[in-house]
Amino acid sequence: MVNSGLLTMFRPSGWGSDLKEARLGRFAPKDLDLDDKVILVTGGTGSFGKRFIETVLCRYTPRKLIVYSRDELKQSEMQTELREKFSAEQVGRMRFFLGDVRDRARLTLALRGVDIVIHAAALKQVPAAEYNPSECIATNVMGAENVVWACLSNRVRQVIALSTDKACNPINLYGATKLASDKVFVAANNLSGDIGTRFSVVRYGNVVGSRGSVVPLFQRMIAGGCKKLPVTDPRMTRFWITLPEGVDFVLSSLEVMRGGEIFVPKIPSMKITDLVTAMCPGAEIDVVGIRPGEKLHEMMISADDARSTAELGDRFAIEPAFVEYPRTPFRLNGGPGAVPEDFSYASNTNTDWLSAEALMAMVEEKAAA
């Protein structure tokens, strides 16, 4: 059994007794209209991209929904999956465009007539980035530059780039490249001039069950009969969000964005040791040591960011420092929505903690999906 003293039920105000029902619609947009829009998703065959595409097909009737990615096999498999789940009319709105975000000319061609871009393409594995820094920089930083210029060239209306908690006070190359990418997209608003393109960023934590994350690793080990699970450090904590919540957060940020802000959701934390206990009660913990570039705790808003951070109900918005374009701030200095100057948002000092019950509900939701 899980020690209830270690785990406090994550239940923000307004949650009901049923965890699954309580989470539904947490970040869902209220009045977003994507009907007759042309939307392109870079990295569209990844975990986020696939869920985003399916969500948009279910809720809206876009004119075109374009997947931009470099793996033809994944695109082929995705087309097959979509044909099994959706009507011929819905699948008929899909377009699959082979290309790499490193290729500015190809991006510019793909973005003709596009209204909205969701930039999800990135190299994300921390150890791989440390060993192959030039590749990570080429995709995550130069790729971001290419997306910005291709969007400006095609007068795209709105752009949202996906970031990560590792971009805040980064200690590894992956986090550093995503911080640089964030800066590229925020600054791009000053370049749009009469084009009017608006760029924003969303930053959130670990996605439960995403490819390469710790939950699928533990699931495979448990399925193989393993009763001893590896933990790099027993003090380690992480932010957690489900894939549907991540998609809804992007969609609702698209609805409220003004350009230049970095949106951060209010999501729960959990100790990695409690994750082990929740997934495999009685399992032995094998402390293997922190990997190169790994933090004990993740942070999404630093104390230095607090001076420009606004609290917006279910999220925070880090406002841009340099604004040379028409933009109404979410808050006035020291006014409503301002956070304390020494505020920071980190996984170990978070006030919301995920229980074993809530974590397993997330895992089961991912398995059902």
N, C-alpha and C positions, 0 to 999 in steps of 0.2 A: 504493500500500500504506500501511497505517496504521503510524506509527512506534511500535514496541512500547515504546520508552522513555517515551512519553507515556501509555501505557495499561497498567494492571496488571489482569490478569484478576480480575474479581469472582467469587470462589469461596469463600463462607463454609465453615467446617468441615462435613464431611459431604456436600458436593456431589460428585456423580459426574462423569464425563467429558462426558456429554451435557447440554448447557445446558438444553434444554427439559424433560427429565425431572427435572433437578436442581431446577428451580424449582417443579415441581408439588407442591402440598401444603406449601409453606414456612410459610404462616400458617393452614393449614386447621384448623378446630376438631376436637377429638378426640371429645367426648361431647355436643355440642350437640343438643338435641331440639326441633325446631320442628313436629313432628307435632301436628295438631289445634289449632295456635295461629292466632290472627288477627293478621296483620302488615300494617302500613301503611307505605308509603314515600312521603314528600313528595318532590316533584321526580322522581317515578318514571319519567318518560319521558326523562330525561337519560341520559348514557353510563353512569354508575354505576348508576342505578336499573334500567335495562333489564338490565344484566348481573346485578345482584343478584336481580331477579325470576326470570330464567332459571335461575340457580344454585339458588335455593330450590326451584323447581318440579322441577328434576332430582334433588335430594338428599332432599327432604322431602315430606311430605303435609300441608301446612297446611290448616286449615279454610277460611280465606279469606286472600287476598293482595291488598291494596288499593293501587292506584296513585292518589295524590293529586297532581294537577297542574292547570295552568290552560289548557293548549293542547289544544283538542278534536281538532285535526288530528293532532297527535302521538299522542294516545291512540288514535285510529282506526287510524293506521298501525301502532302497537304491537300492537293487537288482531289485525290481519291477520298480522303477523309471528309472533305466538305461535301462532295457529291453524295456521300452516304448519310449526311446529317441534314442537308438543306435541299430546298426545291430547286428545280432547274432555273427558275426565274432568279432566285437568290444567287446561285452559283454563277449565273450569267453576268452578274455585276462585278465578278472577280477578274483581276488581271494579274499575271505573274511576270515580273520583269527581272531577268538575270542581270546582276551587276554588283559592284563593290563600292562602298562609300569612299574608298580611296580614289575612285575614278570620277573626277569632277565632270568630265564631258558626258559620261554615261548617266550620272545623276541628273544633269541639266536636261538631258533628253527625256528621262523618265518623269520629270516633274512638270512637263508641259501641261497646262490646264488644271493643275492640282490646286485645291483650295486649302487643304490641311495636311500637314506632315507630322507624323509621330516618329521620332528618331529613337529606335531601340537597338540598333546595331552597335555592337561593341565586343572587344575581347575582354573577358571578365575574370578569368582564372588567375588568382594572385601569384601562385608559384610560376605559372607559365609566363606571366608578364615580367617577373623578376629575371627569368632566364632569357627572355626574348624581348628586351625593352624596345628595340627599334620597331618591331612588329606592332606592339601595343600602342606606341606613340603614333604610328602611321594610321592605324584604324581609329583610335579613340580621339586623338587631337586633330590630325590633319583631316580625318574623315568628318569631324565636326565642322571644320572650316569649309570643306567641300559642300556639306549640306547647307550651310548658311549662304554661300555664294550661289548655289543652284536655286535655292528658294528665292533669293532676291532677284535673280535673273528671270525667274518665271512669275514673279509677283504673287507668290503663295501668300494666303491671308494669315494663317496661324501655324505656328510651329511649337511643338512641345518635345523637349529632349528628356530622356530618362537618365537619371543620375543614380547615385548610391550613397549610403551612409559613409562609405570609405573615402568619399571626396571631402569630408569635413576633417580638418587637421590630419591629412593623409600621412601615413608612414610607409606605404608601399607604392610601387610604381603605378599599379592599377588605379589606386585612389588619386594619385597625383595627376594622372592623365584625365580622369573624370573631373577633377577640380578645374583643370585647364579647359576641358570641354564646356563645363558650366560657365566659365568666364567668357568663352567664345560666344555662346548663345545669348548670355545676358547683354554683352557689349554689342551684339548684332543689331539690337533695336536702334542704336545710335547711327547705324549705317543705312537704315531703310528709307529715310527721307520721305519723298513723295510716293514711294512704292507702298509704304504703310504696313509692311509685314511685321507681325509681332511674334517675338520669341520668348518662351518661358521654359522653366525646368521643373521637373518633379524629382524629389529625392526621398527614397524610403529604404527600409531595411531588408532583412533576409525574407525571401518568398518561400513559404512552406511548400516543400516538395518540388521546387524548381530543379532543373537539371544541374548536377554538380554540387548541390547543397548537401548538408549533413543528414537531413531526414531520409532521403532515398538511400544513402549509404548505410545508415542504421537499419533501415527496413531490409535491405539485402542481407546484412550480417545476421539479423534476427531470424530471417527466413531460412538462413543456412544453419541455424541451430547455435549461433554464437551467443554466449552468455557473458562475454567480456567485451565492452565497447570502448573505443579509444576516445579520450578527451584530452585536448592539448593542455588545458589548465583548469582545475576545478573552480576557480574564481570567475571564469569567463561568462559574460552575459551578451545577449544579442537582442535586437528588435526583431519582431515577427509580424508578417502580414500575409494574407492569403492572395492567391493570384486573382480571383474575382475582385477583391478589395483593391488590389493594385490597378486593375483595369478601370474600375469605377473612379478611383482617385484621379487617374489621368483624364478621364472623360469630364469629371466635375471641375477639374482644374482648367480644362479647355473652355469650360463655360464661364469661369470667373476671371480668367487671366486678363491682365492689362498690359503685359509685356515687361520683361526684365526681372520678374520675381522668381524665386526658388520656393516652390511649395513643398512643405514637409507635413506628412500626416501624423496625427496623434495615434500611435499604435503601442501595443504592449511589449514588454520585455520578458525574457526568461533566462534563467541560468542554464548553461549547457548540461550540467549535472542533473538538473531537474528534468530536462528533456530526455535524458537517458532513462531516468526513473519512470517517467510517464510512458515511454515507448516499450520498456522492458522491465517491469517491476522485479526487483531482486537481482538485476544484472550487476556484474562487477565492473568497476570503472578502471580503465587502463590509462593512466596519465602519461602521455607520450611527449609532452613538451610543446611549447609554442612554435609554430612554423615561422620561417622568415617572412617578415612583412605583415604578421598577424597582430591584432590588438587584443588586449584583455577585454575591453569594452568599446562599443561603437558609439559614435557621436553624430548627430545630424544637424545640430545648431551649436556653434561654439559661443563662448562668452563675448568674443569680439564681434560676432554676428548679431548679438542681442540688441545693439543700438539701432539696428535697422530692421528688426523683426516685429511683425504684427501678428497677433493671435486672432484667428478667424474661426472660432467655434471648433470644428473638428480638425483644424489644421493650423499651421503657421505659414507665414509668407515672409521670406527674407527679401526685403525691398532692394532694388538696384542702387548702387552708390553714385553712379554717374547717369544722369537723365538729361539727354538733349533731344527729347522728342515729347510729344503731348502725352502726358500720363498723370492720372489722378492717383495719389498714394492711397494705400489701404488705411493708413493712420497718419496723424500729425505727430511730430516729436513730443513724446510724453503724454499724448492724448489717449482716448479710448483705444484699447487693443494693444497698447504698448506693453512689452514685457520688461521685467526688472533689468537693470543694466548688467548685473552679474548672472543673468539667466543663461543656462546652457541646457541642451536636450541630449542626454546620454543614456545608454541602455542600463547602466548601473544605478543612476540616480532618478530614473523614471518613476513616476508615482503609480503607474498602471503595470500590473504583473499578470502574466498568463498562467492559468492553472493547468494542471495535468488534463482535467476534463476538457477545457477549452482547446488545448493543444491537440488532443486526439480527435476532437470534432473537426479541426482544421485538416488534419491528416486524412480523416475519412472522407471529408468533402473533396479533397484533391483526388483520392482514389476513385470516388464515384464519378468525378468529372472525366 
